Each structure stands twice: as C-alpha cells, then as structure tokens.
C-alpha cells in the first residue's frame, strides 16, 4: 500500500513540472486503479451474479440505519400514525414527524429516499448485467433475476406510496446517462412496473418458502396481492377489478398453505413471531435479514427508556413507545395485549434474567428478542440476530378477507380468514350472517391495526384507505381532520404524501415542483 502511495505521489510531483519542461502526464491521468473492480469487469461468472444480488439484499438494511440521536430510519413509518409517542424527545427530526411538522430536510425522509434508490440502483445493475453471463445455468439466472425484480418492486412500492410521482429508473446510471437527472414519473406508471416485476418474479421458479431468507413464491404472491389491494384504493382508485385481483392472488397462497400447513401457517403463539430460531419460517414470508456479525436487529428504539431489561442493565431510549390510548383500545381478553404473551409487555426481569419488575407502562414486545436479551433464569446470547418482518401470512389472510368483501360482501371464506386471526388472539368472531359489507370491512380494518401495529404497515393503510382508526370510538375517521392523540395534531391533506427530500431537489432540478403543502 505504501509503495503504491509513493508511486502516485511521485507521478503527481512529476506532473507538477509540466510548465517547466516537456514532461507528459498522460500515463498518470489515464491510469486505472488496479484494485478497483468496475461493473463491466465484475459481472462475468455466476458467483458474481450471486454476489451482486447479495448486495441488493444488504441494501435493504438501510431501514435500520441511524437518523440522529436515539432514532432509526424505520421510525418514519411509525411516528406519523399516532399509535406511538416518545419518552426521550431528544431528536428534533423525530419530534417533527410525531408533530406532523416534518419537511424536506427531515433526516428520516432523506435517508429513506436515498436508501430505497440505492436498492433500486443495485437491482438495476443485476438485471442489466446478469443476463449476459455465460456459461451460467438458466434456472440459476432466472431465479436471481426474479429475486432482483422482487426487491426492486419492494423498493418502488414503498417509494411510490410515500412520495407519489417519483423518478422511474430501470437501467444503471452514470454521469453521462441521458436520464441522469430524471423527472418525476406519474405514479400509475410506477405501479405498472411494480406489477410487471412481481409477475416476472412469480414466474422465476422460486420455492414456496426459503429458510435462508431469500425471496420465495409465497412472498411474491402476497406482495402482488398487496399491490393490487393498494391500487384498488387511493390514490389510483381502481376499485372492484383490483380487489378481485388481490383476493384471487392471496387465495393462491392460502390454498397452498391449507394443503401444506407445516410449510405456511400462522404461528401458534405470538412469542413465535419474535423467536430467533423461527426466522424465515412458517408465518414469516419475507423478512429483512439481520445477524449480529454483519448488522444486529435495529429495533432497539422500542425498548423502554433506560429500563434494566437485559444484560446491559438500564438500557434503551424509549424513542418509540405505544400510546396508552391505542394499547387500551384492544378488546378485553385480547391475548395480543397481555403482558409478554402478546405484542406488548408491562413487566420484565431485572437485567434480563432476575426478578420480575414493573415497567410502569406498556412497551412494544413484538420485536423483543429473549434469546439475545435473556429471560428469567436464562442468560441471553447478547447477539440480537432477530430479523425484521415485512410480510407475514397473517397479512395474506387479512388481504384476502378485505378484498373478497369488497368484491361482493362477506363470504364464509372471508369470515374464516378473519376468524383465524381472532382465534389466535382468543377472541370470538361473529357469525357470517351478523355482518354487513360495511361492518365486515371495518372489522378487518380494525384487525389490521391490532395485528400489524409497529410493523411499519399502519401508515400505508391510512393512506390507501383515507381512514384512520379512532381509539376512542373504535370506528374510523376520515384521514383529513383525524387528530393523532399522541400529539393532539390533526392530519392534513398534505400529509398523504411526504415532501421530496430537499437535498435531492437541489441536486436534481428536473424534480421541480415539491409535493403540495410543503416549502420548496
């Protein structure tokens, strides 16, 4: 290394004498760093294709990146829902999200944009370069391309729901690319690409499940059902045709699961949802992959504020904690609200393994890893290898129930899908004949709020439905005008979209107009 530096410095000094004599520097200026791989040099063998795809998977972990003191990027999708609040209030960007006063400079918004487009950029690189690799088994090539298209669709689906019209980039970019500074593309065109990508992934020969954490067929089909469900609602309002598409696609997964319950199913307990040994299995159709050797689970901001819940003693920041109004809105007897049995905990064990103590309020237990943190009488490993759920089979069931109801009212199959979710919560489900289309619609919506809370799903439900769960009435308010009890702030029409990141607008003048209601 020192020898290379010395040679570089020597050549630089020689170039500096050009005005004093006829010394040429073309060899220095033209020289390529010998240790730097270029895309054209890299994608030449099957192992390169696998490595390129692995980089796309790794990019998805921007989700857990830091966003200033006591905050992570993922909190963007929790703070605005009104179902969480903070005990620390030390991160101004996060506070602005809680109070709905965010703008294009808010760190979480900038980081999300950059993170999603990094996934897209590397997926584009795989999709562009892998087809030419030869020799390479066609089945392997098709599978890799299918996974890359799913990951690109995953990123675009998140981005289009957050910002609406966004740049649509499908090829690798360089500074000389004609569309290096791309304009915004109408969101319907973005959705068309998402559907096209997911259909290609669906036909890529993927296994129904994959315990390694790679994309599987159940995830692809459920994601496609979720996209159709979103397109049926706002802002595209495709309606009945897309509700049917969503119901049919979700039913494909349900049909397979019913025939193969050991492969795809609901976990019998809520503990299993965050049991490290069950990653990428059974109910977990798609997760963001975490391992402490590379990157540990990033959900620690759900811990209480300096509570002695693990081997570190008093730990955690409490910068995302459930609001009491939401926690108290669960039905009496709902197992999901029971201490340590469901998705919350109100007690834990001193330093992770000692005597039980009262936490003083409920905290989110859904992402708590007993294996790493310890539990009563059992020491933890101190390595939080828990994954972050993105698609659970529970969502497949509720997508089907909602979409099927919209096609023509509640059916026995739709009620059964809802019942399975409520059975696990130890709740009684009304009989089919007691539901109207509207009452069943709201029953499914409520179940989504309770089942998927703190999984970065609720915000997207609020946007596609233009409805928000009211913890006091147990009904649903219109999005505009609903008051988030976490901060007593009312949602406005502008909040249906995020502002474009200010740095991106400065770098790319072709983005031009900011989203309505936000300063340029």
C-alpha positions as CSV (number, residue, x, y, z in Angstrom):
1,X,0.0,0.0,0.0
2,X,2.8,2.5,1.0
3,X,4.6,1.6,-2.2
4,X,1.5,2.5,-4.3
5,X,1.0,5.7,-2.5
6,X,4.7,6.7,-3.0
7,X,4.4,5.9,-6.8
8,X,1.3,8.0,-7.0
9,X,2.9,11.0,-5.2
10,X,6.0,10.7,-7.4
11,X,3.9,10.9,-10.6
12,X,1.9,13.8,-9.2
13,X,5.1,15.7,-8.5
14,X,6.4,15.0,-12.0
15,X,3.1,16.3,-13.4
16,X,3.7,19.4,-11.4
17,X,6.8,20.2,-13.5
18,X,4.9,20.2,-16.8
19,X,5.2,24.0,-17.1
20,X,8.9,23.8,-16.6
21,X,9.7,21.3,-19.2
22,X,8.3,18.9,-21.8
23,X,7.3,16.2,-19.3
24,X,4.0,14.4,-20.2
25,X,1.4,13.2,-17.7
26,X,-0.9,11.2,-19.9
27,X,0.2,7.9,-18.3
28,X,-0.7,9.2,-14.9
29,X,-4.0,10.7,-16.0
30,X,-5.1,7.6,-17.9
31,X,-4.0,5.1,-15.3
32,X,-6.8,3.0,-13.7
33,X,-6.5,2.0,-10.0
34,X,-5.5,-1.7,-10.3
35,X,-7.6,-2.8,-7.3
36,X,-10.9,-1.2,-8.3
37,X,-13.5,-3.5,-9.9
38,X,-15.7,-2.0,-12.5
39,X,-19.3,-3.3,-13.3
40,X,-18.2,-4.4,-16.7
41,X,-15.3,-6.4,-15.2
42,X,-17.3,-7.9,-12.4
43,X,-20.4,-9.5,-13.9
44,X,-18.7,-12.3,-15.8
45,X,-19.3,-15.5,-13.8
46,X,-22.3,-17.0,-11.8
47,X,-20.6,-16.2,-8.5
48,X,-20.6,-12.5,-9.5
49,X,-24.3,-12.7,-10.1
50,X,-24.9,-14.2,-6.6
51,X,-22.7,-11.5,-5.1
52,X,-24.4,-8.7,-6.9
53,X,-27.8,-10.0,-5.7
54,X,-26.5,-10.3,-2.1
55,X,-25.5,-6.6,-2.3
56,X,-29.2,-5.7,-3.1
57,X,-30.4,-7.7,-0.1
58,X,-27.8,-5.9,2.0
59,X,-29.0,-2.6,0.8
60,X,-32.5,-3.2,2.3
61,X,-30.9,-2.8,5.7
62,X,-30.9,1.0,5.2
63,X,-34.2,0.5,7.1
64,X,-32.4,0.2,10.4
65,X,-29.8,2.9,9.7
66,X,-29.3,5.8,12.2
67,X,-31.3,9.0,11.9
68,X,-29.6,11.1,14.5
69,X,-29.6,10.6,18.3
70,X,-32.0,8.0,19.7
71,X,-33.6,7.3,16.3
72,X,-33.6,5.0,13.3
73,X,-34.9,5.3,9.8
74,X,-37.8,2.9,10.4
75,X,-39.4,5.3,12.8
76,X,-40.5,7.4,9.8
77,X,-43.4,4.9,9.3
78,X,-44.4,4.8,13.0
79,X,-44.2,8.4,14.3
80,X,-46.9,9.7,12.0
81,X,-49.5,7.0,12.7
82,X,-50.5,8.4,16.1
83,X,-50.1,4.9,17.7
84,X,-46.7,5.7,19.2
85,X,-45.1,8.5,21.1
86,X,-41.6,9.1,22.7
87,X,-40.1,9.2,26.2
88,X,-36.9,11.0,25.2
89,X,-38.0,13.8,22.7
90,X,-34.3,14.5,22.1
91,X,-34.3,14.0,18.3
92,X,-35.7,17.1,16.6
93,X,-36.3,15.3,13.3
94,X,-38.2,12.5,15.0
95,X,-40.2,15.1,17.0
96,X,-41.2,16.8,13.8
97,X,-42.5,13.5,12.5
98,X,-44.5,13.0,15.7
99,X,-45.9,16.5,15.5
100,X,-46.6,16.3,11.7
101,X,-44.3,19.3,11.1
102,X,-41.7,17.4,9.0
103,X,-40.3,18.9,5.8
104,X,-37.8,18.0,3.1
105,X,-34.9,18.4,5.4
106,X,-36.1,15.8,7.9
107,X,-33.3,13.2,8.2
108,X,-35.6,10.1,8.1
109,X,-37.2,11.3,4.8
110,X,-33.8,12.0,3.2
111,X,-32.4,8.6,4.4
112,X,-35.5,6.7,3.2
113,X,-35.3,8.2,-0.3
114,X,-31.5,7.5,-0.6
115,X,-31.9,4.0,0.8
116,X,-34.7,3.0,-1.5
117,X,-33.0,4.3,-4.6
118,X,-29.8,2.5,-3.6
119,X,-31.8,-0.8,-3.6
120,X,-33.2,0.2,-7.0
121,X,-29.8,1.1,-8.4
122,X,-28.1,-2.1,-7.4
123,X,-31.1,-4.2,-8.5
124,X,-31.0,-2.4,-11.9
125,X,-27.3,-3.4,-12.2
126,X,-28.1,-7.0,-11.5
127,X,-31.0,-7.0,-14.0
128,X,-28.8,-5.3,-16.7
129,X,-25.6,-7.4,-16.3
130,X,-26.6,-10.9,-15.3
131,X,-28.4,-11.9,-18.5
132,X,-25.1,-11.8,-20.4
133,X,-23.2,-14.0,-18.1
134,X,-22.2,-17.2,-19.8
135,X,-21.9,-20.0,-19.1
136,X,-24.5,-20.0,-16.4
137,X,-27.3,-22.4,-15.6
138,X,-30.5,-20.8,-16.9
139,X,-32.5,-21.8,-13.8
140,X,-30.0,-20.1,-11.6
141,X,-30.0,-17.0,-13.8
142,X,-33.8,-16.8,-13.9
143,X,-34.1,-17.2,-10.1
144,X,-31.5,-14.4,-9.5
145,X,-33.3,-12.1,-11.9
146,X,-36.6,-12.9,-10.3
147,X,-35.3,-12.1,-6.8
148,X,-33.8,-8.8,-8.1
149,X,-37.1,-7.8,-9.6
150,X,-39.0,-8.5,-6.4
151,X,-36.5,-6.4,-4.4
152,X,-36.8,-3.6,-7.0
153,X,-40.6,-3.8,-6.8
154,X,-40.4,-3.8,-3.0
155,X,-38.4,-0.5,-3.1
156,X,-40.6,1.2,-5.7
157,X,-43.8,0.1,-3.9
158,X,-42.5,1.8,-0.7
159,X,-41.4,4.9,-2.5
160,X,-44.5,5.5,-4.7
161,X,-46.7,5.2,-1.6
162,X,-44.6,7.7,0.3
163,X,-44.0,10.4,-2.4
164,X,-46.5,9.7,-5.3
165,X,-44.9,10.6,-8.6
166,X,-41.3,9.7,-8.4
167,X,-38.4,9.1,-10.9
168,X,-38.7,5.7,-12.6
169,X,-35.2,4.4,-13.3
170,X,-34.8,0.9,-14.7
171,X,-31.3,0.9,-16.1
172,X,-27.9,1.5,-14.4
173,X,-26.9,5.2,-14.4
174,X,-23.7,7.0,-15.0
175,X,-23.0,10.7,-15.1
176,X,-23.3,10.5,-18.9
177,X,-26.7,8.8,-18.9
178,X,-29.4,10.8,-20.7
179,X,-31.7,10.5,-17.8
180,X,-29.0,11.0,-15.1
181,X,-31.3,13.8,-13.7
182,X,-34.7,12.1,-14.2
183,X,-38.0,13.9,-13.8
184,X,-40.9,12.5,-11.8
185,X,-43.0,9.8,-13.4
186,X,-46.8,9.5,-13.0
187,X,-47.4,7.0,-10.2
188,X,-49.6,4.7,-12.3
189,X,-46.6,4.0,-14.5
190,X,-44.6,3.2,-11.4
191,X,-47.3,0.8,-10.3
192,X,-47.3,-0.8,-13.7
193,X,-43.5,-1.6,-13.4
194,X,-44.1,-2.9,-9.9
195,X,-46.7,-5.4,-11.2
196,X,-44.6,-6.3,-14.1
197,X,-41.6,-7.0,-11.8
198,X,-43.7,-9.1,-9.4
199,X,-45.2,-11.2,-12.2
200,X,-41.7,-11.9,-13.5
201,X,-40.6,-12.9,-10.0
202,X,-43.7,-15.1,-9.8
203,X,-42.6,-17.0,-12.9
204,X,-38.9,-17.3,-11.9
205,X,-39.1,-20.8,-10.4
206,X,-38.8,-19.7,-6.8
207,X,-39.6,-22.2,-4.0
208,X,-42.8,-21.6,-2.0
209,X,-40.7,-20.9,1.1
210,X,-36.9,-20.4,1.7
211,X,-35.5,-20.7,5.2
212,X,-32.3,-18.9,4.0
213,X,-34.2,-15.7,3.9
214,X,-34.1,-15.3,0.1
215,X,-37.3,-14.2,-1.7
216,X,-39.9,-17.0,-2.1
217,X,-43.0,-17.6,-4.1
218,X,-45.4,-17.0,-1.1
219,X,-43.8,-13.6,-0.5
220,X,-44.1,-12.7,-4.2
221,X,-47.8,-13.6,-4.5
222,X,-48.7,-11.9,-1.2
223,X,-46.8,-8.8,-2.2
224,X,-48.6,-8.8,-5.6
225,X,-52.0,-9.2,-3.7
226,X,-50.9,-6.2,-1.5
227,X,-50.1,-4.1,-4.5
228,X,-53.5,-4.9,-6.1
229,X,-55.2,-4.0,-2.9
230,X,-53.4,-0.7,-2.7
231,X,-54.2,0.1,-6.4
232,X,-57.9,-0.6,-5.7
233,X,-57.8,2.1,-3.0
234,X,-56.4,5.6,-3.0
235,X,-54.9,7.3,-4.9
236,X,-55.5,5.2,-8.1
237,X,-59.0,4.0,-7.1
238,X,-59.0,1.0,-9.4
239,X,-61.9,-0.4,-7.4
240,X,-63.6,-3.8,-7.9
241,X,-61.3,-5.2,-10.7
242,X,-58.2,-4.8,-8.5
243,X,-60.0,-6.0,-5.3
244,X,-60.7,-9.2,-7.2
245,X,-57.1,-9.5,-8.4
246,X,-56.0,-9.1,-4.8
247,X,-58.4,-11.6,-3.4
248,X,-57.5,-14.2,-6.1
249,X,-53.8,-13.8,-5.6
250,X,-54.0,-14.0,-1.8
251,X,-56.2,-17.1,-2.2
252,X,-53.4,-18.8,-4.1
253,X,-51.2,-18.6,-1.1
254,X,-54.0,-19.6,1.3
255,X,-54.8,-22.6,-0.9
256,X,-51.2,-23.8,-0.8
257,X,-51.0,-23.1,2.9
258,X,-54.1,-25.2,3.6
259,X,-52.6,-28.1,1.7
260,X,-49.1,-27.6,3.3
261,X,-49.7,-26.3,6.9
262,X,-46.3,-27.4,8.0
263,X,-44.7,-25.1,5.4
264,X,-47.0,-21.9,5.6
265,X,-49.3,-21.2,8.6
266,X,-49.9,-18.9,11.5
267,X,-47.6,-19.4,14.4
268,X,-49.5,-21.0,17.3
269,X,-48.2,-18.3,19.7
270,X,-47.3,-14.6,19.4
271,X,-43.9,-15.5,21.1
272,X,-43.1,-17.4,17.9
273,X,-43.4,-14.2,15.8
274,X,-40.2,-12.9,17.5
275,X,-38.5,-16.1,18.2
276,X,-35.0,-16.0,16.7
277,X,-35.0,-19.7,15.8
278,X,-38.1,-19.3,13.6
279,X,-36.7,-16.7,11.2
280,X,-37.9,-17.1,7.6
281,X,-40.2,-19.9,8.5
282,X,-43.9,-20.7,8.6
283,X,-45.6,-17.3,9.1
284,X,-42.6,-15.2,8.1
285,X,-42.9,-15.0,4.3
286,X,-40.4,-12.2,3.9
287,X,-38.1,-10.5,6.4
288,X,-35.2,-8.1,6.3
289,X,-32.2,-10.2,7.3
290,X,-30.1,-9.4,10.3
291,X,-27.2,-11.1,12.0
292,X,-25.1,-9.5,14.7
293,X,-21.9,-10.5,12.8
294,X,-22.9,-8.1,10.0
295,X,-25.7,-6.0,11.4
296,X,-27.8,-6.6,14.5
297,X,-31.5,-6.2,14.7
298,X,-32.3,-2.4,14.6
299,X,-35.5,-2.2,16.6
300,X,-34.0,-1.3,20.0
301,X,-35.7,2.1,20.0
302,X,-38.8,0.2,21.1
303,X,-37.1,-0.5,24.4
304,X,-38.2,1.5,27.4
305,X,-36.3,4.5,28.5
306,X,-33.3,3.2,30.5
307,X,-35.1,0.1,31.9
308,X,-32.9,-2.8,33.2
309,X,-34.4,-5.3,30.7
310,X,-31.2,-7.1,29.6
311,X,-27.5,-7.8,30.4
312,X,-26.7,-4.1,29.9
313,X,-28.8,-3.1,32.9
314,X,-30.6,0.2,32.4
315,X,-30.8,0.4,28.6
316,X,-32.9,1.6,25.7
317,X,-34.1,5.0,24.6
318,X,-37.9,4.7,24.5
319,X,-38.0,7.0,21.5
320,X,-40.9,4.9,20.1
321,X,-43.4,3.6,22.7
322,X,-47.1,2.7,22.3
323,X,-49.6,5.4,23.2
324,X,-51.8,4.4,26.1
325,X,-54.9,5.2,24.1
326,X,-54.0,2.7,21.4
327,X,-52.9,0.0,23.9
328,X,-56.1,0.4,25.9
329,X,-58.3,0.2,22.8
330,X,-57.7,-3.6,22.5
331,X,-60.8,-5.7,23.2
332,X,-60.9,-7.2,26.7
333,X,-59.2,-10.6,26.7
334,X,-57.2,-10.0,23.5
335,X,-54.1,-12.0,24.0
336,X,-52.1,-9.6,21.9
337,X,-52.4,-7.0,24.8
338,X,-51.4,-9.5,27.5
339,X,-48.0,-8.9,29.2
340,X,-45.3,-10.9,27.5
341,X,-47.8,-13.3,25.9
342,X,-48.7,-10.9,23.0
343,X,-47.3,-7.8,21.3
344,X,-46.7,-5.8,24.5
345,X,-45.0,-6.1,27.8
346,X,-45.6,-4.3,31.1
347,X,-43.1,-6.3,33.2
348,X,-39.8,-7.9,32.6
349,X,-36.9,-9.5,34.5
350,X,-34.2,-7.4,36.2
351,X,-31.1,-7.3,33.9
352,X,-32.9,-9.8,31.7
353,X,-32.7,-12.8,34.0
354,X,-33.6,-11.7,37.5
355,X,-36.7,-10.9,39.5
356,X,-39.8,-9.6,37.6
357,X,-40.3,-5.9,37.9
358,X,-43.0,-3.4,36.7
359,X,-42.0,-1.3,33.7
360,X,-44.6,1.3,34.6
361,X,-46.3,1.3,31.3
362,X,-46.7,-0.9,28.2
363,X,-43.9,-1.2,25.7
364,X,-43.7,-3.0,22.4
365,X,-42.7,-6.6,22.8
366,X,-43.2,-7.7,19.2
367,X,-39.5,-7.1,18.3
368,X,-38.0,-8.1,21.6
369,X,-35.5,-11.0,21.4
370,X,-35.5,-13.1,24.5
371,X,-32.7,-15.3,23.0
372,X,-30.3,-12.3,23.0
373,X,-31.6,-10.3,25.9
374,X,-32.3,-13.2,28.3
375,X,-35.3,-14.3,30.2
376,X,-36.0,-15.3,33.8
377,X,-33.2,-17.6,34.9
378,X,-31.8,-17.9,31.3
379,X,-28.9,-15.8,30.2
380,X,-29.1,-14.2,26.8
381,X,-26.6,-14.6,24.0
382,X,-26.1,-10.8,23.7
383,X,-26.2,-11.1,19.9
384,X,-29.5,-9.8,18.5
385,X,-29.9,-11.8,15.3
386,X,-33.7,-11.3,15.0
387,X,-35.0,-10.4,11.6
388,X,-37.5,-7.6,10.8
389,X,-40.8,-8.9,9.4
390,X,-42.0,-7.4,6.2
391,X,-44.7,-9.9,5.1
392,X,-46.4,-12.4,7.4
393,X,-49.0,-15.0,6.5
394,X,-51.4,-13.1,8.8
395,X,-51.4,-10.3,6.3
396,X,-52.1,-12.7,3.4
397,X,-55.3,-13.8,5.3
398,X,-56.4,-10.2,6.0
399,X,-55.7,-9.1,2.5
400,X,-58.0,-11.9,1.2
401,X,-60.7,-11.1,3.8
402,X,-60.7,-7.4,2.9
403,X,-60.5,-7.8,-0.9
404,X,-63.1,-10.6,-1.0
405,X,-65.6,-8.5,1.0
406,X,-65.1,-5.6,-1.4
407,X,-65.9,-7.9,-4.4
408,X,-69.4,-8.7,-3.2
409,X,-69.8,-8.6,0.6
410,X,-68.6,-11.0,3.3
411,X,-68.4,-14.7,2.4
412,X,-67.8,-17.8,4.6
413,X,-64.2,-17.9,3.3
414,X,-63.6,-14.2,4.1
415,X,-65.0,-14.6,7.6
416,X,-62.9,-17.7,8.1
417,X,-59.7,-15.8,7.2
418,X,-60.7,-13.1,9.8
419,X,-61.6,-15.8,12.4
420,X,-58.1,-17.4,12.2
421,X,-56.5,-14.1,13.2
422,X,-59.0,-13.6,16.0
423,X,-58.8,-17.2,17.2
424,X,-55.1,-16.8,17.9
425,X,-56.0,-13.7,19.9
426,X,-58.5,-15.8,21.9
427,X,-61.4,-13.6,20.7
428,X,-64.9,-14.6,19.4
429,X,-65.7,-13.8,15.8
430,X,-69.3,-13.0,15.0
431,X,-71.1,-15.4,12.6
432,X,-71.3,-14.6,8.9
433,X,-74.9,-13.6,9.0
434,X,-74.3,-10.9,11.5
435,X,-72.0,-8.9,9.2
436,X,-72.9,-6.3,6.6
437,X,-70.4,-5.4,3.9
438,X,-69.6,-2.2,5.9
439,X,-69.4,-3.8,9.3
440,X,-67.1,-6.6,8.0
441,X,-65.0,-4.0,6.2
442,X,-64.3,-2.2,9.5
443,X,-63.8,-5.4,11.4
444,X,-61.0,-6.3,9.0
445,X,-59.5,-2.8,9.2
446,X,-59.5,-3.0,13.0
447,X,-57.8,-6.3,12.9
448,X,-55.1,-4.9,10.7
449,X,-54.5,-2.1,13.2
450,X,-54.2,-4.5,16.1
451,X,-52.3,-7.3,14.3
452,X,-49.8,-5.2,12.3
453,X,-49.1,-2.3,14.7
454,X,-45.5,-1.4,14.9
455,X,-44.6,-3.3,11.8
456,X,-44.4,-0.2,9.5
457,X,-47.7,-1.1,7.8
458,X,-50.3,1.1,9.6
459,X,-49.2,4.3,7.8
460,X,-49.8,2.8,4.4
461,X,-53.2,1.6,5.4
462,X,-54.1,5.1,6.5
463,X,-53.0,6.5,3.1
464,X,-54.7,3.9,0.9
465,X,-58.0,3.9,2.9
466,X,-58.0,7.6,3.6
467,X,-59.3,6.4,7.0
468,X,-57.7,6.3,10.5
469,X,-58.7,4.2,13.4
470,X,-60.2,6.2,16.3
471,X,-59.0,4.6,19.6
472,X,-61.9,6.2,21.5
473,X,-64.9,5.3,19.3
474,X,-63.3,2.1,17.8
475,X,-64.6,3.4,14.5
476,X,-62.7,5.1,11.6
477,X,-62.3,8.8,10.9
478,X,-61.5,10.4,7.6
479,X,-57.8,10.9,7.2
480,X,-58.0,14.6,6.9
481,X,-59.0,16.1,10.2
482,X,-58.3,13.0,12.3
483,X,-56.5,14.0,15.5
484,X,-53.4,11.9,16.4
485,X,-53.8,11.6,20.2
486,X,-50.1,11.1,20.5
487,X,-49.6,14.9,19.9
488,X,-53.2,16.2,19.5
489,X,-52.3,17.2,16.0
490,X,-54.8,16.9,13.1
491,X,-53.8,15.2,9.9
492,X,-54.0,17.4,6.8
493,X,-54.3,16.6,3.1
494,X,-50.6,17.4,2.5
495,X,-49.7,14.5,4.9
496,X,-50.9,11.9,2.4
497,X,-47.5,12.4,0.8
498,X,-44.1,13.1,2.2
499,X,-42.2,16.1,0.9
500,X,-39.4,15.4,-1.6
501,X,-36.0,15.5,0.1
502,X,-34.6,19.0,-0.1
503,X,-31.0,17.8,-1.0
504,X,-32.5,15.7,-3.9
505,X,-34.3,18.8,-5.2
506,X,-31.1,20.8,-5.1
507,X,-29.2,18.1,-6.9
508,X,-31.8,17.4,-9.5
509,X,-33.6,20.4,-10.9
510,X,-35.8,18.2,-13.0
511,X,-37.8,17.2,-9.9
512,X,-39.1,20.7,-10.0
513,X,-42.3,21.0,-8.0
514,X,-42.4,20.0,-4.4
515,X,-45.4,18.0,-3.1
516,X,-48.4,20.1,-2.2
517,X,-48.3,21.9,1.1
518,X,-44.5,21.8,1.7
519,X,-42.0,24.5,1.0
520,X,-39.7,24.1,-2.0
